Amino acid sequence: MLDFNNSFRAAALATIAAVSYDLVVIGGGVTGAGVARDAALRGLKVALVERGEAGGGTTAASTHLIHGGVRYLLYDRLTTHATCWDSGHIVRTAGAALTRLPILWPVYRGHSRGLETVETLLEEYDRFQTMKYGLPHLRLTPEACLRLVPGLKAEGLRGGLVFDEWWVDAQALAARVLDSARAAGAEILLRTPAEAILRDGARASGVRAGGRELRARVTINAAGPWADRVARLAGASLPLRLMKGTHLIWNDPRRVPVGLLLEAADRGRYVFVVPSPLGTWVGPTDLPGPDDPDAARTTPEEVRSLLDSVRLYFADWRDGPDRTIVGSRPILGQPGDEKLLSRDFAVFDHGVRDGVPDLLTIGGGKMSDFRVMAEAAVDAACARLGVRAACATHLTALDGTPVGAIPDWPRPSPALKRFLRERPRLREAHALAHLGGAFAAHLARRAAGLCPPRDEDAFRRRYA
Ligand SMILES: Cc1cc2nc3c(=O)[nH]c(=O)nc-3n(C[C@H](O)[C@H](O)[C@H](O)COP(=O)(O)OP(=O)(O)OC[C@H]3O[C@@H](n4cnc5c(N)ncnc54)[C@H](O)[C@@H]3O)c2cc1C
């Protein structure tokens, strides 16, 4: 016999549980948070599911810099350019969360890059610095470097260059972006893993998460290094080249008075030392794999190599770290040497790639361009939804107040970026061709006495 009461209750519960959205986002790192915020500001009905805490994945394990990446100037110049451009928006809209961080790059006799090469790199970086409200570099004498950073090794020091970046508590940034999305109407479900991607025939139609069915017209996978694993929930895939990175952390927030970029013990690589309210961070390493981000672990070799690097410069840095943190960079699958991987991002339409319409993945990129990554993903979602609504994340601060547009800076051509992403040697040649010309011009300026003076006073005035 039918129990009408029970069947009625079950039907009612199913209706409550199966809510419909325009968009469901999987992943609440800085990228997914940006997607939810962008979509909500465009008036879409959006939900986001995150299996852990806001920004608790790769975002929390980053070096916490909003930067263009000086080192990409050596092999991926367009990423530095594009990232500085979007960092400008992040500075403009999340300004209060960011702190200006001067970073000293000390140069020693025998280093693989000499003072003039490093200064050329930073002169080139200066060309993009204004886009992110950064200040031009300064060149310091050895004596000024030693006054600035007591305890820094004096022997062989030839001088130092200071460049300007932004530090941010990355996990707190992701949480603030999620708060802003929630304020704009998004539903945010933390500690709620997506267990399945719902299907309606071939198409993706939302997620099952936390015992609920969140039906959606478009589903966006923003699971960072877990993106391939999430895509597989729908029988799709996303080739990534995950690169593991460890930091050592000392609780003392100001073990060094400024940030440092040090040539590592295994020459040619570099290590940041970053003083911050979260402690003094030393790292990161940059090593292949593993394919499963949950299996990424800090090894004793990583700890040793980071300690060796910092102790090369500070003889009294004897104690080990209070803790370590590890994360996996969600780098797009691409050919070539792992030292030359492009940090470009892309939106993947799994309808085209894998025959799963209405499932998109936003992959690759960096925290420093999460806003434009989100814009690209939501543009693609709007195209599928047939919605015409302009992005507003560059015009609205995280607290909801309007901000003016940034100047109309030139942007790199997306077609050229895409073309070079697949061609690592050409990408490197493109970057080195720029640096070659810049190096010659730098030497000519020096010979003519036209380089700015070594200016310790300017440093103190600027960062007092
Ligand atoms: C060592 C290191 C240093 C870095 N330093 C910098 C830096 O200084 N500046 C910079 O700009 N970039 C830096 N990056 C890169 C930057 O951290 C990443 O590009 C960025 O944080 C990626 O954010 P995301 O949201 O895409 O990924 P994540 O932050 O990893 O977010 C993905 C989220 O998806 C969630 N998830 C996974 N599976 C599911 C599921 N089934 N259901 C629900 N949720 C799920 C995860 O819990 C996670 O929170 C660094 C990266 C590393 C590893």
The ligand as an SDF file (V2000), in Angstrom:
LIG
                    3D

 53 58  0  0  0  0  0  0  0  0999 V2000
   54.5790   27.1320   -4.1590 C   0  0  0  0  0  0  0  0  0  0  0  0
   53.7020   28.0750   -4.9530 C   0  0  0  0  0  0  0  0  0  0  0  0
   53.9440   29.4430   -4.9280 C   0  0  0  0  0  0  0  0  0  0  0  0
   53.1340   30.3020   -5.6570 C   0  0  0  0  0  0  0  0  0  0  0  0
   53.3140   31.6480   -5.5270 N   0  0  0  0  0  0  0  0  0  0  0  0
   52.5090   32.4930   -6.1830 C   0  0  0  0  0  0  0  0  0  0  0  0
   52.6250   33.8930   -5.9710 C   0  0  0  0  0  0  0  0  0  0  0  0
   53.3930   34.3890   -5.1330 O   0  0  0  0  0  0  0  0  0  0  0  0
   51.8290   34.7130   -6.7160 N   0  0  0  0  0  0  0  0  0  0  0  0
   50.9350   34.2200   -7.6100 C   0  0  0  0  0  0  0  0  0  0  0  0
   50.2790   35.0110   -8.2740 O   0  0  0  0  0  0  0  0  0  0  0  0
   50.7530   32.8890   -7.7800 N   0  0  0  0  0  0  0  0  0  0  0  0
   51.5120   32.0220   -7.0750 C   0  0  0  0  0  0  0  0  0  0  0  0
   51.3350   30.6850   -7.2120 N   0  0  0  0  0  0  0  0  0  0  0  0
   50.2650   30.2020   -8.0900 C   0  0  0  0  0  0  0  0  0  0  0  0
   48.9310   30.3780   -7.3650 C   0  0  0  0  0  0  0  0  0  0  0  0
   49.0340   29.9480   -6.0440 O   0  0  0  0  0  0  0  0  0  0  0  0
   47.8490   29.5640   -8.0640 C   0  0  0  0  0  0  0  0  0  0  0  0
   47.8620   29.8310   -9.4430 O   0  0  0  0  0  0  0  0  0  0  0  0
   46.4720   29.9100   -7.5230 C   0  0  0  0  0  0  0  0  0  0  0  0
   46.4590   29.9980   -6.1300 O   0  0  0  0  0  0  0  0  0  0  0  0
   45.5050   28.8530   -7.9810 C   0  0  0  0  0  0  0  0  0  0  0  0
   44.2490   29.1260   -7.4170 O   0  0  0  0  0  0  0  0  0  0  0  0
   43.0450   28.1810   -7.7610 P   0  0  0  0  0  0  0  0  0  0  0  0
   41.8360   28.7330   -7.1250 O   0  0  0  0  0  0  0  0  0  0  0  0
   43.0040   27.9440   -9.2380 O   0  0  0  0  0  0  0  0  0  0  0  0
   43.4670   26.7850   -7.1110 O   0  0  0  0  0  0  0  0  0  0  0  0
   43.2950   26.3110   -5.5240 P   0  0  0  0  0  0  0  0  0  0  0  0
   43.6570   27.4310   -4.6600 O   0  0  0  0  0  0  0  0  0  0  0  0
   44.0050   25.0530   -5.4220 O   0  0  0  0  0  0  0  0  0  0  0  0
   41.7420   26.1270   -5.4590 O   0  0  0  0  0  0  0  0  0  0  0  0
   41.1110   24.9770   -5.9810 C   0  0  0  0  0  0  0  0  0  0  0  0
   40.1110   24.5250   -4.9440 C   0  0  0  0  0  0  0  0  0  0  0  0
   39.3340   23.4570   -5.4700 O   0  0  0  0  0  0  0  0  0  0  0  0
   38.9210   22.6720   -4.3520 C   0  0  0  0  0  0  0  0  0  0  0  0
   38.4470   21.3800   -4.8160 N   0  0  0  0  0  0  0  0  0  0  0  0
   39.1580   20.3610   -5.3610 C   0  0  0  0  0  0  0  0  0  0  0  0
   38.3420   19.3220   -5.6420 N   0  0  0  0  0  0  0  0  0  0  0  0
   37.0900   19.7010   -5.2770 C   0  0  0  0  0  0  0  0  0  0  0  0
   35.8170   19.0610   -5.3090 C   0  0  0  0  0  0  0  0  0  0  0  0
   35.6680   17.8250   -5.7630 N   0  0  0  0  0  0  0  0  0  0  0  0
   34.7470   19.7340   -4.8430 N   0  0  0  0  0  0  0  0  0  0  0  0
   34.8720   21.0000   -4.3410 C   0  0  0  0  0  0  0  0  0  0  0  0
   36.0590   21.6430   -4.2820 N   0  0  0  0  0  0  0  0  0  0  0  0
   37.1500   21.0030   -4.7490 C   0  0  0  0  0  0  0  0  0  0  0  0
   40.1970   22.6010   -3.5080 C   0  0  0  0  0  0  0  0  0  0  0  0
   39.8860   22.2870   -2.1650 O   0  0  0  0  0  0  0  0  0  0  0  0
   40.7790   23.9970   -3.6800 C   0  0  0  0  0  0  0  0  0  0  0  0
   40.4470   24.8650   -2.6040 O   0  0  0  0  0  0  0  0  0  0  0  0
   52.0990   29.7940   -6.4570 C   0  0  0  0  0  0  0  0  0  0  0  0
   51.8430   28.4210   -6.4680 C   0  0  0  0  0  0  0  0  0  0  0  0
   52.6260   27.5670   -5.7050 C   0  0  0  0  0  0  0  0  0  0  0  0
   52.3110   26.1020   -5.6690 C   0  0  0  0  0  0  0  0  0  0  0  0
  1  2  1  0
  2  3  1  0
  2 52  2  0
  3  4  2  0
  4  5  1  0
  4 50  1  0
  5  6  2  0
  6  7  1  0
  6 13  1  0
  7  8  2  0
  7  9  1  0
  9 10  1  0
 10 11  2  0
 10 12  1  0
 12 13  2  0
 13 14  1  0
 14 15  1  0
 14 50  1  0
 15 16  1  0
 16 17  1  0
 16 18  1  0
 18 19  1  0
 18 20  1  0
 20 21  1  0
 20 22  1  0
 22 23  1  0
 23 24  1  0
 24 25  2  0
 24 26  1  0
 24 27  1  0
 27 28  1  0
 28 29  2  0
 28 30  1  0
 28 31  1  0
 31 32  1  0
 32 33  1  0
 33 34  1  0
 33 48  1  0
 34 35  1  0
 35 36  1  0
 35 46  1  0
 36 37  1  0
 36 45  1  0
 37 38  2  0
 38 39  1  0
 39 40  1  0
 39 45  2  0
 40 41  1  0
 40 42  2  0
 42 43  1  0
 43 44  2  0
 44 45  1  0
 46 47  1  0
 46 48  1  0
 48 49  1  0
 50 51  2  0
 51 52  1  0
 52 53  1  0
M  END
$$$$
